[in-house]
């Protein structure tokens, strides 16, 4: 056990801890961004990179090909189960009309379906020459189509796919070479520049925040084709800069929150349910505009992240992800 502990990659545990916390903050602060400039800027900063970085890290840990049965077990079944949870939440608890449409993921569940597609398709995609170039082109061009944004999460799956592929290609040795004093200084400077740039974009309100979401086509965002393509290219660049700059700066030593990085699935799935319930039934996240309220919602996001990192939630999620699937009997009768 001691040998396993020493070899644990705490850098990526710490990175995932930060990212899952930002996911929670991004959702819980969203309703107040129209009346709180500070939360608006925070939201812009978060959405500009948290999903590209998460997708990249997912790709990094997906280098090993999995059999279809395992992919179905770990991703598709949890997706179906939590879709039912959301359906029951809306209909039984919130008394709202909704449909059980497995082809249109609810709220955060799009990521499970996208991961399922990426896991299945990537071994075949990698056989295509210049597949990284083609993946970027696909992410750019999907914005020119009229495909429904929620249908099988196709738009977001294509837009974020280059980050997943980049993660599968990335080697930890490359990162270690980059983590020098000079590059850390440059990474810090890059982050400062991005914060200023994104803060400016957030407050001048001429560019829609949705350019980072990956789900909307250019027409929906009221952009022409060339404007949409340009904004998506810029969003790719911003997401890439954030992803690598943070990786260079994230501490690689174990700390008291490192364990959260090993439990992101439970946090990701459960926080969406609790947010949906509280937002729909109470409206508690709207009109938070005082310093005390702003501090309170951020502190609450920390509490939610820690709460759903507790073992019972992880155990429950792991049981769903390890749902028994009967194996095909290859023997003769």
Residue pairs with C-beta under 8 A, 6 or more apart in sequence:
8 254
9 172
10 252
10 253
10 254
10 255
10 258
11 175
11 247
11 250
11 251
11 252
12 57
12 60
12 61
12 261
13 254
13 258
13 259
13 260
13 261
13 262
14 250
14 251
14 252
14 255
14 257
14 258
14 261
15 53
15 57
15 246
15 247
15 250
15 261
16 54
16 57
16 260
16 261
16 262
16 264
17 257
17 258
17 260
17 261
17 264
18 246
18 250
19 50
19 53
19 54
19 57
19 264
20 260
20 261
20 264
20 267
20 268
20 305
21 260
21 301
21 302
21 305
22 46
22 50
23 46
23 50
23 54
23 108
23 267
23 268
23 271
24 267
24 271
24 301
24 304
24 305
25 42
25 46
25 298
25 301
26 43
26 46
26 47
26 50
27 108
27 271
27 272
27 275
28 275
28 285
28 297
28 300
28 301
28 304
29 36
29 39
29 42
29 43
29 285
29 288
29 297
29 298
29 301
30 43
30 285
31 279
31 283
31 285
31 286
32 39
32 285
32 286
32 287
32 288
32 289
32 293
32 297
33 39
33 40
33 43
34 40
35 287
35 288
35 289
36 288
36 289
36 294
37 202
37 203
38 294
39 288
39 294
39 297
40 202
40 203
41 198
41 199
41 202
41 203
43 202
43 209
44 198
44 199
44 201
44 202
44 209
45 194
45 195
45 198
45 199
47 209
47 212
47 213
48 194
48 198
48 212
48 235
48 238
48 239
48 242
49 238
49 239
49 242
49 243
49 246
51 160
51 212
51 214
51 239
52 160
52 163
52 236
52 239
52 240
52 242
52 243
53 163
53 239
53 242
53 243
53 246
54 111
55 160
55 161
55 163
55 164
55 167
56 163
56 164
56 166
56 167
56 170
56 243
57 167
58 115
58 118
58 164
58 167
59 118
59 163
59 164
59 165
59 166
59 167
59 168
59 170
60 167
60 168
60 170
61 167
62 118
62 119
62 122
62 164
62 167
62 168
63 168
65 123
66 74
66 119
68 120
69 325
69 327
71 116
71 119
71 120
72 116
72 325
73 321
73 322
73 323
73 325
74 321
74 322
75 112
75 113
75 115
75 116
75 119
75 321
76 112
76 113
76 116
77 320
77 321
77 323
77 325
78 112
78 265
78 269
78 317
78 320
78 321
79 105
79 109
79 112
79 113
79 116
80 102
81 320
81 323
82 109
82 112
82 269
82 273
83 100
83 102
83 105
83 106
83 109
84 100
85 273
86 98
86 106
86 107
86 109
86 272
86 273
86 276
87 98
87 99
87 100
87 106
89 273
89 276
89 277
90 96
90 97
90 98
90 276
90 280
91 97
91 98
93 277
93 281
94 276
94 277
94 280
94 281
96 280
98 106
103 151
103 152
104 148
104 150
104 151
104 152
105 112
105 113
105 150
105 153
107 272
107 276
108 268
108 269
108 271
108 272
109 269
109 272
110 150
110 153
110 156
110 215
111 268
113 152
113 153
113 157
114 153
114 156
114 157
114 160
117 157
118 157
118 161
118 164
122 164
122 165
122 168
125 131
125 135
125 165
126 165
126 168
128 134
131 165
132 162
132 165
132 166
132 169
135 158
135 161
135 162
135 165
136 162
136 236
138 158
138 161
139 158
139 159
139 160
139 161
139 162
139 214
139 232
139 236
140 229
140 232
140 233
142 154
142 155
142 158
142 159
142 217
143 155
143 159
143 216
143 217
143 218
143 228
143 229
143 232
144 217
144 218
144 225
144 228
144 229
145 217
146 217
146 219
147 154
147 155
147 217
149 155
149 156
149 215
149 216
149 217
149 220
150 215
153 215
155 214
155 215
155 216
155 217
156 213
156 214
156 215
159 214
159 215
159 232
160 214
162 236
163 239
163 240
163 243
175 247
175 248
178 244
178 248
179 248
179 252
183 248
184 248
184 249
187 244
187 245
187 246
187 248
187 249
188 245
188 249
190 241
190 245
191 242
191 245
191 246
191 249
194 238
194 241
194 242
194 245
198 238
201 207
202 209
207 231
208 221
208 222
208 223
210 216
210 220
210 221
211 221
211 231
211 232
211 234
211 235
212 235
212 238
212 239
217 228
218 224
218 225
218 227
218 228
218 229
221 228
223 231
259 309
260 267
260 305
260 306
260 309
263 308
263 309
263 313
263 314
265 314
265 317
265 321
266 308
266 309
266 313
266 314
266 316
266 317
267 305
267 308
267 309
267 313
269 317
270 308
270 313
270 317
271 304
271 305
271 308
274 304
275 285
278 284
278 285
279 285
285 297
288 294
288 296
288 297
307 313
